[in-house]
Amino acid sequence: MINKDKNIYIIAMMKDLGLIATIESPSTELQLEKSYDLAIIGAGISSAYTLIHYISLLEQRAATGKTYQPVKIIVTEKSAEFWTGIPYGSKSGRNALLIAPLKEFIPQQQEREHFIGWLNENRDRVFDPQAYNKGELSRKWLQANQVEMDLGLWDDLFIPRHVFGLYLKQRMSGILATATATGLIEIDLVTSEVLDVRRSEDIYRIDLALADASHVHFSASKLVLAIGSPPNVAFEQARSHDAERDICYIDNMYEPSLDFNIDRICKSLAQFEPQSPRQILIVGSNAGTLDTLYSLNNSKTLTNLVDKFVIVSPNAAFPHRINREVVQINYSPEHLIDLVKSESFTAKQIFAAVQQDVAAATARNINISDIYLDISNVVMQGLNQLSFSEQKQFVSRYAVEIGKLQRRAGGEYLDVVDDSIAQNKLEFLKGKFVKYFPLPTGGAGCEYIDGEDGQQKVFDAPIGVIINCAGFQDVTKSSSVLIQNLIRREICIPNESNRGFVIDKDFEASKNCYLMGPLVAGNIDGNFKVWHAESCQRIISLSQHLATVLLSSK
């Protein structure tokens, strides 16, 4: 928490009204209808880096000697954990790893060196062997990477994500304490869910949820929406009165937390008779699925309870392995190279050329991860040669599809997949998941659309647990009340990708309402082309520009 010596302390907010919120503030209560200069909804890494850059600019401004009033800021977060978001906080547990090595996760050298300095100073405390030895895979990770950590060689490591969250929390605590003590800002950190935003004469009213279903609100001159990704795609359950037990269906592995759901899975599988097949069906084969498989296999109890993992996925494949050693390959993406030499071509043709080059490389048993940059560099060359309308098509539609062909992940995750396949404990079901249904004898079956012939089929080998890792809803179909209200009130307009909202070159969705994080995806302007805005690398870069806009805008 923020240092008490800096005159900042924690108080309960509106206890008599039953408000589900706490607040860190130098004041003694959060007033109804209190006004702020800047409100930020969501307190993940998008919010953290926006404030890091913004406060740095305030410090530079103050150094000129001119006097300014403190900027009144409020940050709301529906969970009790600030600055980590789901990926880097307690919801993801201690053992989930970065999907890329540190040098790719934070390619910005100055920022990475700052983090590495913190890692070197806090290594013994953060990587406590007693904690890591509780899981078989976490124990192996610590042993395998001990030498590099002792030498301070962090760049090639796929470190546990929660470590980056610890770093950000500590860093933000110090930054906010100093900025408050020096009079640059006054800040309230509120734990509560925002359900609605209204605009009146360029002032935003933000409604917070109360325990008794009533609301309180505050207002702000500027608003930053850093609310992360929409909820997961939801699936239908076919009802039946013949089921002997409830089906263990987990719609989001990180809610309320990954550790909680692992315990829930253990309890569910333990109910099955020893002779019954105990299978876990996972919908999707993305990074979230790898997270889940790694964490489940790290649990000694769960490993003994699972007979098989069944993965339902349209492409029936996991991301490609990132090799630590540089692999020299005689390869060039010939179809792409030939395409960009032509006088004119389309975004769709770039996608088709990538498909051809990936297929050709796969036929030669080339790991796509090893030629990722070869393909990506030519793709970017082709993108910059397209007309603006075709660039929009690329950003809103084809870039994500190209990304699916080049998905990459670390060896620790893919070793788990390979070991499970070797033990006949993992199989793919190629197709699109439709719904699940209870079986009269217990467990569940599912319906899916076969990826080969397009026919709807049934998988009725008993499933003990179903986990949804299928990805996020598009914003036009989101179950999020806040997203629905932002669209309904025309504060935010979905862009052509339906993965984000329309913004201008200054990240502005409406006057003085800005976006940062995943909902920036699907936008193109003179300053940026964004089809994926979840990576830390992209957030660090984009939030720096947003901070400049926030300070300069009226």
Secondary structure, DSSP 4 states (H G I P E B T S, - for coil): ---GGGT-EEEESSGGGTBS-EEEESSSSPPTT-EEEEEEE--SHHHHHHHHHHHHHHHHHHTTS---PPEEEEEEESSS--SSTTTTSGGGTTT-B-SS-HHHHS--HHHHHHHHHHHHHHHHHHT-HHHHTTSHHHHHHHHHHHHHHHTT--TT---BHHHHHHHHHHHHHHHHHHHHHTTSEEEEEEES-EEEEEEETTEEEEEEEBTTS-EEEEEEEEEEE---SPPBPP-EE---S--SS--EEES-TTSS-HHHHHHHHHHHHHTS-TTS--EEEEE--SHHHHHHHHHHHH-HHHHHH-SEEEEEESS--PPEEPPSS--------HHHHHHHHSS---HHHHHHHHHHHHHHHHHTT--GGGGHHHHHHHHHHHHHHS-HHHHHHIIIIIHHHHHHHT-EE-HHHHHHHHHHHHTT-EEEEEEEEEEEEE-TTSSEEEEEEETTT--EEEEEEEESEEEE-S-BPPGGG---HHHHHHHHTTSS-B-TTSSSB---TT-EEETTEEE-SGGGTTEEETTEEES---SHHHHHHHHHHHHHHHHH--
